Amino acid sequence: MTATTARAMADATPADRDRYVDLLRVASLGTVLFGHWLMAAVSSDGIGNLLALVPALQVLTWGLQIMPVFFFVGGFSHALSYRSLARKAEGRPVYAAFLRARLQRLLRPTLVFVLVWTAGALAVQLAGGGDGRLTGAALRLVTQPLWFIGIYLAMVAFTPALLTLHQRWGWGAFALLAGSAAAVDVLRFALGVPYVEFLNFAFVWLAVHQLGFLRADGRITRPGLLAAAGLTGAVLLVAYGPYPLSMVGMPGEKVSNMAPPTLALLAHGMWLVGAVQLLAAPATAWLARPRVWRTVVAANGIAMTAFLWHLTAMLAVYAAQLALGVALPAPASAAWWAQVPLRLLAAAGLTAVLVALFRRFEAPARTAAEPGSGPLAALGTTLCLFGILGLSTTGLGGLLEGHSATLIALPVTAPAAIAMALGGWLLVERSGAARRVRLGG
């Protein structure tokens, strides 16, 4: 987004817009970028995780694992968007139009990222360079953050049904999802029921998403209580339950709070939501300053592109060090920590370059909100969801050898995942055209 466009959009902001939500969206993704850059422990032996090397630092994830805030913001935005479309439609179905509108800015930059990296991975492997420790680790690592986009797609798809549930039950709908997450963990840890844990990919994240609906209706009236309950619950679950300290996955851990999500992660999300709500009033006053608001508007216009390409930038920094013969200190050593500020600045600079190259794919498309075919759009979204989740699991290594990974209980290869994502996107786009053809006929 150019400075001129950002200024124009900022100046045209309606008086009733909730600017704090835009700040939370940018701040949460910015925190993810910083966390990933900091946690990457690259050496000549491969890519490790700083938090696994220094377990005492895992407590930092209670602040750096900020994805619940992004999903909370998503719930707020989805509620407003769907209700706005429904009012304008005057009784006509809006599900397909809602899916297309929410998915365009998400999927276009994502699929461009996937295609560019797939072409690069194929070129490296055809040249015989895909087996090196660093190269192989990079090809696995670079798609891992796509899990968040797959989960977000599910949230979009479930919004109408869960919004209806929210309108009927309010906090009861959140309690139902949270109780379901707790029941899943009981079945998983106490009774050893196989595969049941994967249900919490839905229950935990949709519960956080439901909190966004409550904010949209002004029903989070006691954020301090929410934060205290969540923090107390998370501490007790980690101290006395089968849950690890880290709120992100650690290599070799038998139990991860992230994949699949656990009740401890839901409690963590509750305290984060309560905490950011406590800051809403002073932050809103700060956002009333024109320069501050223009910065937030500009950052929102490129946030998804920056998220997609930030690991590429980080890997390029390490590759440049190796190419220039700069020694890679042992991770977590004094020399390694001394290089951290320079690496962060270099990664931020390279991310800015990549954003300049690819940001046009994040620009919102100007399309009419015709009703469209709901079933076709839902099928397309489902294919995109499983395709992107599958790609986050498989990575891009071993494309030529048919490397596969397990998504829930089914094996999936990267080419199959990419085909599902592209095919699903085509169906979502065609859902509107299909409706126009039927109406015209």
Secondary structure, DSSP 8 states (H G I E B T S, - for coil): --HHHHHHHHHT--TT--HHHHHHHHHHHHHHHHHHHHHEEEETTEEEEHHHHSGGGGGGHHHH--HHHHHHHHHHHHHHHHHHHHHHHTTS--HHHHHHHHHHHHHHHHHHHHHHHHHHHHHHHHTT-S-SHHHHHHHHHTTGGGHHHHHHHHHHHHHHHHHHHHHHHTHHHHHHHHHHHHHHHIIIIIS--TTGGGGHHHHHHHHHHHHHHHHHTT----HHHHHHHHHHHHHHHHHHSS--S-SS--TT-S--SBTTB-HHHHHHHHHHHHHHHHTHHHHHHHHTSHHHHHHHHHHHTTHHHHHHHHHHHHHHHHHHHHHTT-----TTSHHHHHHHHHHHHHHHHHHHHHHHHHGGGGS----------HHHHHHHHHHHHHHHHHHHHH-STTTTTT-EEEETTEEEEHHHHHHHHHHHHHHHHHHHHHHHHHHH-
